[in-house]
Amino acid sequence: MESKVVTPKKEESKSSSKEMSKGSSGQNQKGVDIHKQAAKHHQEASKHHLDAAKFHEVGDHEQAAKSTVKAHGSASLASDASREDAQSHSIND
């Protein structure tokens, strides 16, 4: 008869992500707002990039340049919002 060695399994945490959340509902809402703000700025950047492409296609490079500048501004605002969210996670975790 063979003897088998049984090693006990480590107990896994069964906590839900809600239970693991350390933030208050106010902090959670702020996080939601920041994500929505970043998404809005990304959408605006996308719109301006598409506008720039259309202007280039028809040879209106001056308007394309203006749209590109707007796109970069919106992308910068999106990046700022994403950075703010990342900082709040690093402080809270």
N, C-alpha and C positions, 0 to 999 in steps of 0.2 A: 504494500500500500504506500502510495506517495504522499508526502506531506506538502501542502501548499502554504506558502507564506502570503498572508493577506495584509496589505498595508492600508491603514485607514485613509480615506480621502480627506483632503482638507475641506473644511466647511466653507462653502461658497457664500458670499454675501448675497442675500436675496432682497436687498434694499432697492426700492424703485428709484428712478432718477429724481423723482420729486422729493423723496426722503433725503437723498444725498445733496440736494440743492441747499446751499448755505445762505442764499440771498433771500431778502424779504420780497414780498409781492411788489413793492415799489421798485426794488432793484431789478426784478424780473421785467417789469413794464418798461423800465429804462432801456434794458437790453433789447426788448422787442422794438422799441422806438428807434434805437440806433440801427438795428438791422434794416428796418423799413426805410430809414433815411439813406443808408448806404445803397440799398436797392434802387431807390428813386434816383440818386445821383448816377448810378451805373446805367440806368435806362436813359437818362438824359445824355450821358456821354455816348451811348450807342446811337441815339437819334442824330446827334451832331456828327458823328463819324459817318453815318450813312448819308447825311446831307452833303458832307465834304466829298464823298465818293461820287455822288450824283453831279455835283458842281464840276469836279474834275472831268467826268465823262463828257460834259457839254462844253468844256474848255473855259469855264469861268473859274480860273485858278485863284483869283482874289477872294471870291466868295468861299471857295474851298478852304482857303487859309483861315478865314474868319471862323468858319464852322469847326475847323481843327482846333483853333484856340479855345473855342467854347467847349469842345469835347475834352480837351486836356484840363480845363478848369473843373468840369463836372467830375472827371476821373479823380482829380486831386481831392475834391470834397468827399467822394466815396472812400478814398483811401484814408482820409482823416477820420471818418466815421468808423471804418473797420479797425483802425488803430486804437480808437477810444474803446471799442468793444473788447479788443484783445487786452488792453491794459486793465479793464475792469475784471476780466477773467483771471488775470495773473495776480491781481490783488486779492480777489475773493477765494482763490483756490489754495 
